[in-house]
Amino acid sequence: MSVIGEWRVEYIAGRGVIDNSPARLRFGEEGKLNGNASCNRFFGDYQRDANRLTIKEPLGTTRMLCIPALNEQEARLLTALPGTHNIAIRHGILTLTDDSGKEVLRAAQLEPTDT
């Protein structure tokens, strides 16, 4: 299964996200990544090689200020994303783990009508 498309972030580093959080990832076909980090928009590049996903640093972001809870969640997401992760996609759920098997991020695939 492909990572291309839009994903709603549900867990960051083993912790759930705020209810109705706007955190989203969108993987494009040309190795481009963008989305909503919880408050600000972000953008960057990625590369997929079999079951490994590398999100390249640095990620660019807009610079709006939000409520503290969303700012904290955004900081966790922007810290978790960069780097090389193991990737699994099962039943529309994308899971990124580190080399020790610890969950880095979990997201649900969005249908075009869900966005």
N, C-alpha and C positions, 0 to 999 in steps of 0.2 A: 504494500500500500504506500501511497505517496504522502509526503508531508505538505504538498502544495495545496493551498487553500487557507481558510480562516479557522482559527482555534480559539475557544474561550478558556482562559486560564482558570483552573479550579484549585490547584495546590501549588505552592511555592516552597521548596525545601521542606516538604512534609507538613506544612501548615496550610489550612484552608484559606481561601480569599474571602474578603468582605462580601456579604450578600449583595447580589446585583452589581457586582464589580464590573467596571468597563474593561478590565484587563483582557486584551486580545493579542494574538499573534497572527500574522498573515505571511505565509511563505509563498514567494513568487517563483515562476519557472526559470528565471534568469539568475538564481542565487541571491535574490534580494529578499530581505526580511523587513517588515514594518509592523506597526500596531499601536496599541494603547497600553502604556505601562502601568496604568491605574489612574493617572492624572494627565500626564504628558504623552504626546506621540513620540515614537522612537523609530529608528531606521538603521539598517546595517546590511551586512552580507553574511551568507551562510554557504556551507558546502556539505553535501551528503555523500557518504561513501559507504554503501551497503548498510550496516546497522550502526553507523557512527554519524553523528551530526556535529559539525564544527560551526559555531557562531563566532564570527570574527570581531575582535576589538579594534577600534572603539565603536560603540553604538552611539549614534547621534540622537539627541532629544530636544524637544521644545523645552521651555523653562517657565511653565506656569506654576503657581503655588496653589496647593489644595489643602483640604483638611488634614490634620496630622495622621490619621489612620491610613488614608490613601497615600500620603507621602511615604510612610513607613513601608507599606506594601509595595509601592513602586520601587523603593530602594532595594528591597529583597529581590524583586524580579530582575532589575537591571544588574544586580550582582550575580544572580544565578544563571542568567542566560549565556554570557560569553564563555567560550571554552569548547572543549570536545566532550560530547556526551554519548552514551549508549542510547539507542532509540528503539522503542517498541511501539507498535500501533496495533491495538486489538479492540474490535467492536467500536471503532470510532473514537478511541481514547489514545492520545499520544502521551507516552511516558518517557522522560529523559532521566537517566541515572548516571552516576559517576562510576569510575572503575571499581569501586568497592561495592556497588549495587545500591547505594543510597539514592533515594529519589530526589531529583533536583527540581523537576517540574512535571505537572500533569495537566493536560488540557483536553477538552472535548471538541471534536470537529463540528463546525457549524454548517448547516445546510444553507444554500443561498437565501432561503426565505427566513432564516433565523437572524440575519444581520440587520 
